[in-house]
Amino acid sequence: NHFFGGFFVVGLGHPLCCVCLPQCFFESGGRVLEVLAEPAEKRRKGCASVCDDSSARAAPASTAMPKLGFLGAGQMGEALIRGVLAAGFVSEPSSVFIYDPNKTQIDKLVKELKVVPASCTTDVVRNATFVVLAVKPDYVEPVLTEVAECFTSKHTLVSIAAGVTLSSLMTFSRSAGSGVKICRVMPNTPCMVGASASGYALGPGFAPEEGAVIKAFLESVGVAFEVPERLLDAVTGLSGSGPAFVAMFIEALTDGGVRSGLPRAVAQSLAAQTVLGTAMMVLRGRHPAIVKDSVCSPGGTTIQGVSQLENGGMRAAVMNAVYYATERSKELGQAAAASQQNQK
């Protein structure tokens, strides 16, 4: 690998790794020479010598999940399905059962991925013991009420519905009677490109090896951290809402480049690549402050720009964005709990 003028030139057969990016771009003089889109497992093997991040590897055989079910196959559901298949979590696509009321979406996934379409929600739970609930929060109660009688102590339910607590999930699924184990997850939209940052909380009854399956499952599309459920609101405010904050920063960098004379397409590519490269440096162990200081020469261009960011209150604005997004997540969760109590 070589570094020229702000771009990495990466040798064929050894793709650039940033938590196992789905594509690697070969740059020379600002021109894209080649794009690789190798299977995730092959990419992860290829990047092993340059990336020691624990998330950049497929699940060990001992945590393989033979039967998967998806209740909902929208954007996030589809991303998880693709990630799990690419990571080799199941022996074959025919071990993945999916249901979604959007028949066009189901037909697309069946055609492209060879997964099995279920006739109804209960069909999913009867055929799979590891079930992912990937529906909007408003649909959680009716869907779980519909399938509750199908759950057994052999089932694991993973919910990615924002704001729906473990307590509510346990109530809706009647876990006290069936013994189904429940996990609540807060993923984020980079899941769609295999670079998710997720937080998750386990409900009661999980054995250590079962918790390891949850972690490995989530790490098939990025990184995942187990946290107490009370901290999932903070995960929502940081990594859940964070892609919007980062996108705004990329957009602002792009506009700055256009203001300074760059064509928009060039400015946007430079901005996005700069954010990507900087994130890679941090993920590989360099503290953000050290990265910043290494670019700021005394009296140079960068320190002048940093001064403007400080004058504009950038740090406080970003910190407040995360804090208030977290508080809003708490409010929504409390409102949902109050609504549930009123319905009793």
C-alpha positions in Angstrom: 0.0 0.0 0.0 1.2 3.5 -0.8 0.1 7.0 0.1 0.0 9.7 -2.5 -1.4 13.2 -2.1 -4.0 12.3 0.4 -5.2 9.1 -1.2 -4.3 5.5 -0.5 -3.3 3.3 -3.4 -4.1 -0.2 -2.4 -2.6 -3.3 -4.0 -5.0 -5.7 -5.7 -6.0 -8.5 -3.5 -5.6 -6.5 -0.3 -8.5 -4.1 -0.1 -8.5 -1.0 2.1 -10.2 -1.7 5.5 -12.3 0.6 7.6 -14.3 -1.8 9.7 -14.5 -3.9 6.5 -15.9 -1.3 4.1 -18.1 -2.8 1.4 -16.2 -1.1 -1.4 -12.6 0.0 -1.9 -11.7 2.7 -4.2 -8.4 2.8 -6.1 -7.4 6.4 -6.7 -4.7 7.9 -8.9 -4.7 11.6 -9.6 -8.3 12.0 -8.4 -9.5 9.3 -10.9 -11.2 6.1 -9.8 -9.4 3.2 -11.4 -11.2 0.3 -10.0 -13.9 -0.6 -7.5 -13.9 -3.8 -5.6 -17.0 -5.3 -4.2 -15.8 -8.6 -2.8 -17.8 -10.8 -0.4 -17.6 -9.7 3.2 -15.8 -12.8 4.4 -13.1 -12.5 1.7 -12.7 -8.8 2.5 -12.3 -9.5 6.2 -9.6 -12.2 5.6 -7.8 -9.8 3.3 -7.7 -6.9 5.8 -6.6 -9.1 8.8 -3.0 -7.9 8.6 -3.9 -4.2 8.7 -6.9 -4.1 10.9 -7.1 -5.8 14.3 -10.6 -4.5 15.2 -12.5 -7.4 16.6 -15.6 -6.5 14.6 -13.8 -7.1 11.3 -14.2 -10.9 11.4 -16.9 -13.4 10.8 -18.5 -15.2 13.7 -16.7 -18.3 14.9 -18.3 -21.6 14.0 -19.5 -22.1 17.5 -21.8 -19.1 17.3 -23.2 -19.9 13.9 -27.0 -19.5 13.8 -28.7 -22.2 11.8 -32.2 -20.8 11.6 -32.9 -17.0 11.3 -36.2 -15.2 11.0 -37.0 -11.6 10.1 -40.3 -10.0 11.0 -39.9 -7.0 8.8 -37.5 -6.6 5.9 -37.3 -2.8 5.3 -34.1 -0.9 5.0 -32.6 -1.9 8.4 -34.0 -5.5 8.1 -32.6 -5.9 4.6 -29.2 -4.6 5.7 -29.0 -7.1 8.6 -30.1 -10.0 6.3 -27.4 -9.1 3.8 -24.8 -8.7 6.5 -25.6 -12.0 8.2 -25.4 -13.9 4.9 -22.2 -12.2 3.9 -20.6 -13.1 7.2 -21.5 -16.7 6.9 -23.7 -17.0 9.9 -26.0 -19.5 8.3 -25.0 -22.5 6.3 -27.2 -21.4 3.4 -29.8 -18.7 2.5 -32.5 -21.3 2.8 -32.0 -21.1 6.6 -33.3 -17.5 6.6 -37.0 -16.9 6.7 -38.5 -13.4 6.1 -41.9 -11.7 6.2 -42.9 -8.2 5.3 -46.3 -6.9 4.1 -44.4 -5.3 1.2 -44.5 -8.1 -1.3 -42.3 -6.2 -3.8 -39.6 -6.0 -1.2 -39.9 -9.7 -0.3 -39.8 -10.7 -4.0 -36.6 -8.6 -4.5 -34.8 -10.2 -1.5 -35.9 -13.7 -2.5 -34.7 -13.3 -6.0 -31.4 -11.6 -5.1 -30.5 -13.5 -1.9 -32.4 -16.8 -2.2 -33.9 -16.5 1.3 -37.2 -18.1 2.1 -40.4 -16.0 2.0 -42.8 -16.8 4.9 -46.5 -16.8 4.4 -47.2 -14.9 7.6 -45.6 -13.7 10.8 -46.3 -16.9 12.7 -44.7 -18.9 9.9 -41.4 -17.1 10.6 -41.4 -17.9 14.3 -42.3 -21.6 13.7 -39.4 -22.0 11.3 -36.7 -20.0 13.0 -35.4 -19.9 16.6 -33.5 -16.6 16.3 -36.0 -13.9 15.3 -35.3 -10.3 14.5 -38.1 -7.8 15.0 -37.5 -5.1 12.4 -40.7 -3.2 12.4 -41.6 0.4 13.3 -42.4 1.0 17.0 -46.1 1.4 16.3 -46.3 -2.2 14.9 -44.3 -3.9 17.7 -47.3 -4.7 19.9 -49.7 -6.1 17.2 -46.9 -8.2 15.6 -45.7 -9.7 18.9 -49.2 -10.3 20.1 -49.8 -12.2 16.8 -46.8 -14.5 17.2 -46.6 -14.8 21.0 -48.2 -18.2 21.1 -45.4 -19.6 18.8 -42.5 -18.6 21.1 -40.7 -21.3 23.2 -37.7 -21.3 25.5 -35.6 -22.2 22.5 -36.4 -18.8 20.8 -34.3 -15.6 20.9 -36.0 -12.3 20.0 -33.9 -9.4 18.9 -35.8 -6.1 18.6 -34.4 -3.1 16.7 -37.6 -1.0 17.3 -36.5 2.4 18.7 -37.9 3.3 22.1 -39.6 0.0 22.9 -38.3 -1.2 26.2 -37.4 -4.7 27.3 -40.3 -4.7 29.7 -42.7 -3.9 26.9 -41.2 -6.5 24.6 -41.5 -9.1 27.4 -45.1 -8.2 27.9 -46.1 -8.2 24.3 -44.3 -11.5 23.6 -45.6 -13.1 26.8 -42.1 -14.2 27.6 -42.9 -15.1 31.2 -44.9 -18.1 29.9 -42.9 -19.1 26.9 -39.3 -18.5 28.2 -38.3 -16.6 25.0 -35.1 -14.6 25.6 -35.2 -11.0 24.4 -32.6 -8.5 23.4 -33.1 -4.8 22.6 -30.8 -3.2 20.0 -30.1 0.3 18.8 -28.3 0.0 15.4 -27.8 2.9 13.0 -28.2 3.5 9.3 -24.5 2.8 8.3 -25.7 -0.8 8.9 -26.8 -0.5 5.2 -23.2 -0.4 4.1 -21.8 -2.9 6.7 -20.4 -0.2 9.0 -23.0 0.0 11.8 -22.3 1.2 15.4 -24.8 -0.6 17.6 -25.6 -0.7 21.3 -27.6 -3.6 22.8 -29.1 -4.7 26.1 -29.8 -8.3 27.0 -33.0 -9.2 28.9 -33.0 -12.0 31.6 -32.1 -15.6 30.9 -29.2 -15.3 28.5 -26.3 -17.7 29.0 -22.8 -16.3 28.1 -22.7 -18.2 24.9 -26.1 -16.9 23.9 -25.0 -13.4 24.5 -21.9 -14.1 22.3 -24.3 -15.0 19.5 -26.1 -11.7 19.8 -22.8 -9.8 19.7 -21.5 -11.8 16.7 -24.7 -11.3 14.9 -24.6 -7.5 15.2 -20.9 -7.4 14.4 -21.6 -8.9 11.0 -22.7 -5.4 10.0 -20.3 -3.3 12.1 -19.4 -2.9 15.7 -21.6 -3.6 18.8 -21.3 -2.9 22.5 -23.4 -4.3 25.3 -24.7 -1.6 27.6 -27.3 -1.4 30.4 -30.7 -0.6 29.0 -30.8 2.8 30.6 -27.9 3.8 28.4 -29.6 2.9 25.1 -31.0 6.4 25.0 -27.4 7.8 25.0 -26.6 5.3 22.2 -29.6 6.7 20.3 -28.4 10.2 20.8 -24.8 9.5 19.7 -24.6 6.7 17.1 -28.3 6.5 16.3 -28.6 10.2 15.5 -24.9 10.7 14.7 -25.1 9.8 11.0 -27.2 12.9 10.5 -24.7 15.1 12.4 -21.8 13.7 10.4 -23.6 14.1 7.1 -24.2 17.8 8.0 -20.5 18.2 8.7 -19.6 16.6 5.4 -22.1 18.9 3.7 -20.6 21.9 5.4 -17.1 20.9 4.4 -18.4 20.4 0.8 -20.0 23.9 0.8 -16.7 25.3 2.1 -14.8 23.7 -0.8 -17.3 25.1 -3.3 -17.1 28.5 -1.8 -13.3 28.3 -2.2 -13.6 27.4 -5.9 -13.8 23.6 -6.1 -16.4 21.8 -8.3 -19.1 20.4 -6.0 -18.6 16.7 -7.0 -14.8 17.1 -6.2 -15.5 18.9 -3.0 -18.0 16.3 -1.8 -15.6 13.4 -2.6 -12.7 15.1 -0.8 -14.9 15.9 2.2 -16.3 12.4 2.6 -12.9 10.8 2.1 -11.4 13.1 4.7 -14.0 12.1 7.3 -13.5 8.4 6.4 -9.7 8.6 6.6 -9.8 10.5 9.9 -12.2 8.0 11.4 -9.9 5.2 10.4 -7.0 6.9 12.2 -9.0 7.2 15.4 -10.3 3.6 15.1 -6.7 2.4 14.9 -5.8 4.0 18.2 -4.9 7.7 17.6 -6.7 10.1 19.9 -8.7 12.8 18.1 -6.8 15.5 19.8 -3.5 14.1 18.6 -4.8 13.8 15.0 -5.9 17.4 15.2 -2.6 18.7 16.7 -0.6 16.8 14.1 -2.3 18.8 11.3 -2.1 22.2 13.0 1.3 23.8 12.2 2.1 27.0 14.2 0.6 30.0 12.4 -0.6 27.7 9.5 -3.8 27.3 7.6 -5.4 24.6 9.8 -5.1 26.4 13.1 -6.8 29.4 11.5 -9.7 27.2 10.5 -9.8 25.5 13.9 -10.0 29.0 15.5 -13.0 29.8 13.4 -14.7 26.5 14.5 -14.0 27.3 18.1 -15.4 30.9 17.6 -18.5 29.3 16.1 -19.1 27.1 19.1 -18.7 23.8 17.2 -17.8 21.7 20.2 -20.7 22.9 22.3 -23.1 22.6 19.4 -22.1 18.9 18.8 -22.2 18.0 22.4 -25.7 19.6 22.8 -26.9 17.8 19.7 -26.1 14.5 21.3 -27.4 15.5 24.7 -30.8 16.8 23.4 -31.2 13.8 21.0 -30.7 11.6 24.1 -33.2 13.5 26.1 -35.7 13.3 23.3 -35.2 9.5 23.2 -36.0 9.3 26.9 -39.1 11.4 26.4 -40.4 9.1 23.6 -39.7 6.1 25.7 -41.6 7.5 28.7 -44.5 8.5 26.4 -44.7 5.0 25.0 -44.6 3.5 28.5 -47.4 5.8 29.7 -49.5 4.9 26.6 -49.1 1.3 27.4 -50.2 1.8 31.0 -53.3 3.8 29.8 -54.3 0.9 27.6 -54.3 -1.6 30.5 
